[in-house]
Amino acid sequence: MALKYYTNSETGEEKRSLKPLEAPWIEKLVAPQAKFLEKINEDRGISRQKGLTAILKERARNHSRDVDLDKTIHISRINGMDSFAKKNFLNKNGTKRRKIDDI
């Protein structure tokens, strides 16, 4: 739920609240303070969503951990590199690493 700004119609007092307020309070419309786009090229006027690179890198890490890790462990074991797979791809219990193990 978003933080909303209210003004009291009788006293003029301003208040911020997460809950909807009753009758003497009037909700004020306020523009968001966060900037959602960032300029890439000033000359051409190109912009993109702010933080998109970090979001895409995190998705790629999650995908490679979840999907590519199974394949890599399997290939390592076939090639006789069990110690390499245990050291790099498995956690202490011998199961596949998860995101919490990387933190």
Phi and psi in degrees as a GROMACS rama.xvg file:
@    title "Ramachandran Plot"
@    xaxis  label "Phi"
@    yaxis  label "Psi"
@TYPE xy
-85.2172  152.305  ALA-2
-74.6471  128.236  LEU-3
-116.801  150.062  LYS-4
-103.263  134.902  TYR-5
-127.635  148.918  TYR-6
-123.436  134.603  THR-7
-79.4454  125.825  ASN-8
-71.0675  -22.4062  SER-9
-89.8793  -44.9156  GLU-10
-103.104  -19.8567  THR-11
83.4743  5.57628  GLY-12
-68.1651  142.147  GLU-13
-106.872  143.079  GLU-14
-146  146.107  LYS-15
-109.513  137.908  ARG-16
-153.688  147.985  SER-17
-86.1178  -24.6336  LEU-18
-92.8059  147.292  LYS-19
-67.8504  134.344  PRO-20
-97.8035  159.447  LEU-21
-82.6763  -163.608  GLU-22
-48.2806  -53.2452  ALA-23
-72.4781  -9.43698  PRO-24
-93.7332  133.593  TRP-25
-115.566  129.529  ILE-26
-73.9549  132.776  GLU-27
-96.381  140.432  LYS-28
-88.3181  124.252  LEU-29
-127.589  135.367  VAL-30
-70.2622  148.277  ALA-31
-64.6241  146.645  PRO-32
-90.8151  -9.97163  GLN-33
-87.2367  144.629  ALA-34
-97.4635  122.527  LYS-35
-95.5009  -21.7512  PHE-36
-120.314  150.979  LEU-37
-128.691  144.894  GLU-38
-74.8335  134.478  LYS-39
-100.216  -47.8338  ILE-40
-132.507  110.609  ASN-41
-64.5607  -39.8182  GLU-42
-65.5514  -43.2439  ASP-43
-90.4556  -9.82352  ARG-44
73.8213  30.7631  GLY-45
-91.5817  133.777  ILE-46
-135.728  163.26  SER-47
-142.053  168.604  ARG-48
-65.6346  136.276  GLN-49
-68.7987  134.028  LYS-50
78.6096  12.0164  GLY-51
-65.9596  -36.4013  LEU-52
-62.2948  -44.9968  THR-53
-64.2361  -38.8094  ALA-54
-64.4861  -43.8279  ILE-55
-68.6615  -36.5986  LEU-56
-65.1413  -40.565  LYS-57
-63.8802  -40.9727  GLU-58
-62.0863  -41.7498  ARG-59
-64.6098  -41.4878  ALA-60
-62.0569  -44.7036  ARG-61
-62.5427  -42.2219  ASN-62
-65.192  -46.3811  HIS-63
-66.469  -33.5421  SER-64
-68.6781  -42.4236  ARG-65
-80.9227  -37.7275  ASP-66
-102.352  -53.6789  VAL-67
-71.5978  -23.911  ASP-68
-65.5832  -39.4125  LEU-69
-59.6059  -45.0209  ASP-70
-65.6575  -42.6065  LYS-71
-65.9277  -41.7202  THR-72
-62.4505  -44.0746  ILE-73
-62.3386  -46.0172  HIS-74
-65.6302  -39.3774  ILE-75
-63.5801  -41.0626  SER-76
-68.6343  -35.8776  ARG-77
-64.4553  -38.7678  ILE-78
-83.2831  4.42992  ASN-79
81.5831  21.5488  GLY-80
-107.014  55.4468  MET-81
-62.5229  -41.4794  ASP-82
-65.2385  -36.1167  SER-83
-64.2368  -44.0428  PHE-84
-65.474  -41.7387  ALA-85
-64.7809  -39.2523  LYS-86
-71.603  -40.3721  LYS-87
-102.614  -28.5221  ASN-88
-117.58  -12.8042  PHE-89
-113.953  149.691  LEU-90
-86.3121  -170.77  ASN-91
-62.1641  -30.2482  LYS-92
-81.7595  -7.00627  ASN-93
87.8991  9.07666  GLY-94
-101.34  166.608  THR-95
-61.3798  137.747  LYS-96
-60.3456  145.788  ARG-97
-119.4  178.116  ARG-98
-62.0067  -37.7765  LYS-99
-65.971  -27.8979  ILE-100
-71.6647  -27.9134  ASP-101
-77.431  -18.8291  ASP-102
